[in-house]
Amino acid sequence: MPSIRYGIPPWLDAVPAKKRREYPAFRGVITHPVVIIGGGMSGAMTAYACASAGYKVILLEADRIGLGGTGRATGLLSGEACDSFRELEARAGRRAARAMFDKMQAAPRELAATIKRLGIKAGFEPADQFRVLPPGESEKLIRRELSARQDAGVKASWVAPAAISRLAAIDSGGAIRLPDAGFVDPFKLTLGFLSAAIKRGAKVYEKSRVRKITFTRKTATAFLDGGAITTTNLGICIGEPTSLFKPLKRHLRHEDRYAVLTEPLSAAVRAALGQRTALLTDNESPAHHLWFTADHRALFAGADQKRPPDRLREKTLVQRTGQLMYELSRLYPAISGAAPAYGWDVPLAHPVDGVIYAGSHRNFPFHHFAFGTSHDPARAYLASRIILRSVQGGPEKDDEHFSFARNL
């Protein structure tokens, strides 16, 4: 039996290091119109958005392109602004909550159109998402959530237990059907957007860590080991606040999600799994997410928890991977005994209210942030568009709901 590859995401394993394009480290002292910090999904998408709009762009990556949170992402994407519309509506009001959900539901479709237009080969598969109620549990809360969404005009519908049994071959108390979800290889997606940005004139530098940022009334300057860049537009696409942005850490909670990818499932096992055409999400808190890949593997993610100290990371990863496989086998007994090929952790920074932060901040002039995307490709894409509009100085009215200034 093949051994489990712990801590190695399959997307990175599929592209040997020697086949990954290398970029130089930045050297010099210059002034440049747009500087993007972070070479993951959000950074690559933002670099493309700004370069295609005619801006001269530099992208800086502290290590290697796509090897941070992006390389460890699950590749699952959703059109939800957050898990609970009801809670968001209670905090922000119906109009704001509806606007946030509308923007997020459009993001996967817009991402799909851009992927197609650019010819990015990243295995993008659109799908519905079913939020499944376990059998025997009361429908009361999930029905309230569905009603709140429908009353506000947010796309969602009820699927009866019998239909879920036919579609997914599991017992349930029913499910909410949510549109605009799916899967894409996060590493290939990032490389595709970066290539598109480079074709439009963007310059990329690796091993170029920003150590300090200062700003005046007119400009901001990023200081690196190899020099400094002064600009009027700093795109901060690093996943979560670092020591450069300590005051912003309180807006997010730092956790790890865990994921397993099985070996290819046999035809006999697949026959017991239903149609395997939707993203399944349970109603737990935190939720589990299940996707069946095009090469007949089960991708199962969840078990979110507070980020463990480094000394316990490996032990925790092994324990959580085993837990996920056990929970998967309970959901689908036919998978019991299937071997996981990969088990890895995904570093996450969840906004307190679950909604991404994207755009400017009054205490950080010339900065345009993308925090809390949870390495979801659709969230990253929406953040890139909001940042572009912020750079252009013409944000849309509803962009304010994604800023740090939102009144929640």
Secondary structure, 3 states (H helix, E strand, C coil): CCCCEECCCHHHHCCCHHHCCCCCCCCEEEECCEEEECCCHHHHHHHHHHHHCCCCEEEECCCCCCCCCCCCCCCEECCCCCCCHHHHHHHHCHHHHHHHHHHHHHHHHHHHHHHHHHCCCCCCEEEEEEEECCCCCCCHHHHHHHHHHHHHCCCCEEECHHHHHHHHCCCCCCEEEEEEEEECCHHHHHHHHHHHHHHCCCEEECCCCEEEEEECCCCEEEEECCEEEEECCEEEEEECCCHHHHHHHHHEEEEEEEEEEECCCCHHHHCCCCCCCCEEEECCCCCCEEEECCCCCEEEEEEEEECCCHHHHHHHHHHHHHHHHHHHHHHCHHHCCCCEEEEEEEEEEEECCCCCEEEEECCEEEEEEEECCCCCHHHHHHHHHHHHHHHHCCCCHHHHHHCCCCCC
